[in-house]
Amino acid sequence: MAKITVKLETVTPLFLGGAEPRGEPELRPPAFRGAMRYWLRAALGTGVSDNPDGIKDIQQREAEVFGGVNDESGASAVGVRISYDRKPTIGIYFGDKPRRDVINGKPVIRPTGRDYLYWSMKKTHQYFPPATSFDLILTSRPGTGKATFDMAIRALWLLIHLGGVGSRSRRTGGSLSVAEPFQVNDLNFSLTSGKLARRELSDGLRIILGESSTTRGLPAYDVLASGACSVWLIKGERQWRTWEEAVKEIGEKLCDARTYSKPDKQNVIHWIDGEDIDTVQRSVFGLPLTFKYANGKTGTIQGKDLDRRASPLWLKVSKAINGDYVGVATLFKSAFLPAGEKLHLKTSRSNPPPIKPPPDYSLIENWIKNDLKAEVIYE
């Protein structure tokens, strides 16, 4: 039986529900297994087409590692356990004081960067605070081959360095890091410093994905493949020394981009009034998207047959062994909406015609490059 133990610590608040939705959070293995399954699927999709046989192959290989969704697929070949010496402390997220700013000569009150990223957690959700330490233990079942166990190890590396666990994990929540040097199969699970982070992340992705990972056409699902995914390193305007600095800067810049980028705000009010517009670029950050105006007009953008489209952008914060904090942005450029689906505006005042979704992800890419001044790791 193979076994590895990775000593993890939370870098940002970990909003992870327990058995009771409004009760105390719990470090439950299913949450980590589910997150690892997502990143394994993204890695396995490299080089596989969207035809039924290709998707079936991904599902089969995923089931070999973490089990399937039905009884025929069998149990998970890799076990996931959580262990800790002392029961972690728990906090309640009350939020911050709103920040006062001046936009176009007018005073405005806006949320802090942290509140913008964690808005749905305010006052109602408990969490595990940053620096909460615990062990994540992977074990292989009897008869499990080395290749299968290695896939689970790679999925864990991707989760630690590109993703997060729990609510708001696409918006820096539940970010994890390895607190001390740790290496498995040439994969370095810890970051040495902010200066070395780009090279260390690039080396890890190359080991996992190979030198030339590609996919054919625009994938229907998230795939870690050249042309279908890009990864950037964010260091901020100055080297961050706390997680709060990192989250504040990333959150405020995302708030500015989604609130004030033109011409969406001007176009949507015309759309509410029944006029034709081309698209709403900002919707590419995810759906639903709500617009509110001082004159009382409101509208919520979503698809006709789907209420929600998860953001294609993952934002996470990592802590290096020397105490540096860095951000990582991962953009999956899969099909934004199913073929034939359009953007629909729900409003109580009118029933405007649907419009086409944004043609690409250039709005997000430009924001990452120009506003965050991020360095490309993989694309």
C-alpha positions in Angstrom: 0.0 0.0 0.0 1.4 3.4 -1.0 1.0 6.4 1.3 2.0 10.0 1.5 1.3 12.6 4.1 1.3 16.3 3.1 1.3 18.9 5.9 -0.9 21.7 4.7 -1.9 25.1 6.1 -4.7 27.4 5.1 -3.4 30.6 3.5 -6.8 32.4 3.3 -10.1 31.8 5.2 -11.4 28.3 4.4 -15.2 28.3 4.2 -16.0 24.7 4.4 -19.5 23.5 5.5 -20.1 20.6 7.9 -22.9 18.2 8.3 -25.1 21.1 9.3 -25.1 23.9 6.7 -25.2 26.7 9.3 -23.3 24.8 11.9 -19.6 24.5 12.6 -17.3 24.0 9.6 -15.6 20.6 9.3 -12.4 19.5 7.6 -14.1 16.7 5.7 -12.3 14.4 3.3 -15.1 14.4 0.7 -14.5 18.2 0.1 -10.8 17.6 -0.7 -11.5 14.5 -2.8 -14.1 16.4 -4.8 -11.6 19.3 -5.4 -8.9 16.9 -6.4 -11.3 15.1 -8.8 -11.9 18.5 -10.6 -8.2 19.1 -11.1 -7.5 15.5 -12.2 -10.3 15.8 -14.8 -8.7 19.1 -16.1 -5.3 17.4 -16.4 -6.8 14.2 -18.0 -8.7 16.3 -20.6 -5.4 17.4 -22.2 -5.2 16.0 -25.8 -8.7 14.4 -25.6 -11.4 15.6 -28.0 -15.0 16.4 -27.0 -16.4 13.4 -28.8 -18.3 10.8 -26.6 -15.4 8.3 -26.7 -12.9 10.9 -25.5 -15.2 12.1 -22.7 -15.9 8.5 -21.7 -12.1 7.8 -21.5 -11.7 10.7 -19.1 -14.5 9.5 -16.9 -13.1 6.0 -16.9 -9.6 7.1 -15.9 -11.0 9.5 -13.3 -13.1 6.6 -11.8 -10.0 4.4 -11.6 -8.5 7.0 -9.2 -11.4 8.4 -7.2 -14.3 6.0 -8.0 -17.3 6.6 -10.1 -20.7 8.1 -9.7 -22.5 4.8 -9.9 -22.2 1.4 -8.4 -20.7 -0.1 -11.6 -17.6 2.1 -11.4 -16.4 0.7 -8.1 -14.9 2.3 -5.0 -12.1 4.8 -5.0 -8.6 3.3 -5.5 -7.1 6.2 -3.5 -8.2 7.0 0.0 -8.2 10.6 1.4 -7.9 11.3 5.1 -7.5 14.4 7.2 -5.6 14.4 10.5 -4.7 17.1 13.0 -3.2 17.2 16.5 -5.6 19.8 17.9 -9.1 20.7 16.8 -8.7 23.8 14.6 -10.1 27.1 15.9 -13.1 28.5 14.1 -14.0 32.1 13.2 -17.0 34.0 11.9 -16.6 36.2 8.9 -18.1 39.6 9.8 -16.5 41.6 7.0 -14.7 44.9 6.9 -15.7 48.6 7.0 -16.6 49.8 3.5 -13.9 51.9 1.8 -14.6 55.5 0.8 -13.4 56.5 -2.6 -13.9 59.2 -5.3 -15.0 58.2 -8.8 -15.5 60.8 -11.5 -15.4 63.5 -8.8 -18.2 61.9 -6.7 -17.7 60.2 -3.3 -18.7 56.6 -3.4 -18.7 53.8 -0.8 -17.3 50.4 -2.0 -16.5 47.1 -0.4 -13.0 46.3 0.5 -11.1 43.8 -1.7 -11.7 41.1 0.8 -15.4 41.7 1.1 -15.8 41.8 -2.6 -14.2 38.4 -3.0 -16.0 36.9 0.0 -19.3 38.8 -0.2 -21.6 35.9 0.2 -19.9 34.7 3.4 -20.4 37.9 5.4 -22.0 37.6 8.9 -23.4 34.1 8.2 -20.5 31.7 7.6 -17.9 30.3 10.0 -14.5 29.4 8.7 -11.1 28.0 9.4 -8.7 31.0 9.7 -5.4 31.3 7.9 -2.5 29.3 9.4 -4.8 26.4 10.3 -2.5 23.3 10.0 -3.6 19.8 9.2 -2.3 16.7 7.5 -3.8 15.4 4.2 -3.1 11.7 3.8 -3.3 9.8 0.5 -3.3 6.0 0.6 -3.7 3.4 -2.2 -6.1 0.5 -1.8 -4.6 -3.0 -2.2 -4.0 -3.8 -5.9 -3.8 -0.2 -6.9 -1.0 0.4 -9.5 1.7 3.1 -9.2 0.4 5.0 -12.2 -3.1 5.4 -10.6 -1.6 6.6 -7.3 0.6 9.0 -9.1 -2.4 10.6 -10.8 -3.9 11.3 -7.4 -0.6 12.9 -6.3 -0.6 15.1 -9.4 -4.2 16.1 -8.7 -3.3 17.1 -5.2 -0.4 19.3 -6.5 -2.7 21.1 -8.9 -5.2 21.7 -6.1 -2.6 23.2 -3.8 -1.0 25.4 -6.4 -3.9 26.4 -8.7 -7.1 26.0 -6.8 -8.7 26.0 -3.4 -11.3 24.2 -1.3 -14.8 25.3 -0.1 -16.9 28.3 -0.8 -15.3 31.2 -2.7 -12.4 28.9 -3.8 -12.4 30.6 -7.3 -12.0 33.9 -5.5 -8.9 33.1 -3.3 -11.0 31.4 -0.5 -9.7 28.2 0.9 -6.2 28.6 -0.6 -3.7 26.1 0.7 0.1 25.8 0.9 2.7 23.3 2.1 4.4 24.8 5.1 7.8 23.0 4.8 9.8 21.5 1.9 8.1 18.4 0.5 8.7 16.5 -2.7 7.2 13.4 -4.3 8.2 12.0 -7.7 10.2 15.1 -8.7 7.1 17.3 -7.8 8.0 20.1 -5.4 4.9 20.7 -3.3 6.3 23.9 -1.6 7.3 27.2 -3.0 10.7 28.5 -1.9 10.1 32.3 -2.4 8.3 34.8 -4.5 11.4 35.2 -6.7 11.5 31.4 -7.5 7.7 30.8 -7.6 7.4 31.2 -11.4 10.1 28.7 -12.2 8.9 26.2 -9.5 5.3 26.4 -10.7 6.4 26.1 -14.4 8.5 23.0 -13.6 5.6 21.3 -11.8 3.1 22.0 -14.6 5.7 20.6 -17.1 6.1 17.4 -15.1 2.3 16.9 -14.9 1.2 18.1 -18.4 4.3 17.4 -20.5 6.1 19.7 -22.8 3.3 20.1 -25.5 -0.1 19.7 -23.9 -2.8 20.6 -26.4 -6.5 20.1 -27.1 -8.3 20.0 -30.4 -10.8 22.8 -30.8 -12.7 24.7 -28.1 -13.3 22.3 -25.2 -16.7 22.0 -23.6 -15.1 21.6 -20.2 -12.1 22.9 -18.2 -8.9 21.5 -19.6 -5.3 22.3 -18.6 -4.1 22.4 -22.2 -2.1 24.9 -24.3 -4.5 27.2 -26.0 -7.4 26.2 -23.7 -5.9 27.4 -20.4 -3.5 30.1 -19.2 -1.8 30.4 -15.8 -0.2 33.6 -14.5 1.9 34.5 -11.4 0.7 37.6 -9.5 3.2 39.4 -7.3 1.3 42.6 -6.7 2.5 46.2 -6.9 5.0 45.3 -4.2 5.9 42.0 -2.6 3.1 41.0 -0.3 4.0 40.1 3.3 0.5 39.1 4.5 -2.4 37.2 2.9 -4.6 40.3 3.7 -2.4 42.5 1.4 -2.7 40.0 -1.4 -6.5 39.5 -1.1 -7.1 43.2 -0.7 -5.2 44.2 -3.9 -6.6 41.4 -6.0 -10.1 42.0 -4.8 -10.1 45.7 -5.3 -8.7 45.4 -8.8 -11.4 42.8 -9.7 -14.1 45.0 -8.2 -12.9 48.0 -10.4 -12.8 45.8 -13.5 -16.3 44.4 -13.0 -17.9 47.6 -11.8 -16.5 50.3 -14.1 -15.3 48.7 -17.3 -17.0 50.3 -20.3 -19.2 50.1 -22.3 -21.3 47.4 -20.4 -23.0 49.7 -17.9 -24.2 52.1 -20.6 -25.2 49.3 -22.9 -27.2 47.2 -20.4 -29.5 50.1 -19.6 -30.3 50.4 -23.3 -30.9 46.7 -23.3 -33.3 47.0 -20.4 -35.2 49.6 -22.4 -35.6 47.1 -25.3 -32.8 48.3 -27.6 -30.5 45.9 -29.4 -26.9 45.6 -28.2 -24.1 43.4 -29.3 -23.1 41.6 -26.1 -22.1 42.2 -22.4 -18.4 41.7 -22.1 -18.4 41.5 -18.3 -20.6 38.5 -18.3 -17.5 36.4 -19.3 -16.5 36.6 -15.6 -19.5 34.3 -14.8 -23.3 34.3 -14.5 -25.6 35.4 -13.2 -24.6 39.1 -13.4 -26.8 41.8 -12.0 -26.9 45.5 -12.9 -28.5 48.2 -10.8 -29.0 51.8 -11.7 -29.7 55.0 -9.7 -33.1 55.4 -11.5 -34.3 52.1 -10.0 -33.9 50.0 -13.2 -32.3 46.6 -12.6 -31.6 43.5 -14.7 -30.0 40.1 -14.1 -28.1 38.4 -17.0 -28.1 34.6 -17.3 -28.8 31.9 -19.9 -32.2 30.8 -21.0 -31.9 27.3 -19.7 -29.2 27.8 -17.0 -29.2 30.1 -14.0 -25.5 29.9 -13.4 -22.2 29.7 -15.3 -19.2 29.3 -12.9 -16.4 31.8 -13.4 -13.7 30.5 -15.8 -11.2 32.3 -13.7 -9.5 30.8 -10.6 -7.7 33.2 -8.2 -5.6 31.8 -5.4 -3.0 33.0 -2.9 0.1 30.9 -2.0 2.6 31.3 0.8 6.2 30.5 0.2 8.5 29.0 2.8 10.3 32.3 3.3 7.1 34.1 4.1 6.4 35.7 0.6 2.9 35.7 -0.7 2.1 35.3 -4.4 -1.1 35.0 -6.3 -1.9 32.6 -9.1 -4.6 33.2 -11.8 -5.8 30.3 -13.9 -8.1 31.0 -16.8 -10.0 28.1 -18.5 -10.9 29.1 -22.1 -13.6 26.5 -22.6 -16.9 27.1 -24.3 -18.6 29.9 -22.3 -22.1 28.7 -23.0 -23.5 25.6 -24.7 -23.9 25.8 -28.5 -26.9 28.0 -29.4 -27.4 29.4 -25.9 -27.6 33.2 -25.6 -27.6 35.8 -22.8 -31.0 36.6 -21.5 -31.9 39.6 -19.4 -34.5 39.1 -16.6 -36.2 42.3 -15.6 -39.6 43.2 -14.2 -40.0 46.2 -16.6 -39.3 44.7 -20.0 -38.6 41.5 -22.0 -35.6 42.5 -24.2 -34.4 40.2 -26.9 -31.5 37.8 -26.1 -28.0 38.6 -27.3 -24.9 36.6 -28.1 -22.3 35.9 -25.4 -18.8 37.4 -25.5 -16.8 36.0 -28.3 -13.6 35.3 -26.3 -11.9 35.8 -22.9 -9.9 38.9 -23.9 -11.5 41.1 -21.2 -10.2 38.8 -18.5 -6.8 38.3 -20.1 -6.3 42.0 -20.5 -7.3 42.6 -16.9 -4.8 40.0 -15.7 -1.9 41.3 -17.9 -2.6 45.1 -17.5 -4.2 45.5 -14.1 -2.6 42.7 -12.1 0.6 42.9 -14.1 0.9 39.2 -13.9 3.7 37.0 -15.4 2.7 34.1 -17.7 3.6 30.7 -16.3 1.7 28.5 -18.9 -0.4 29.1 -21.9 
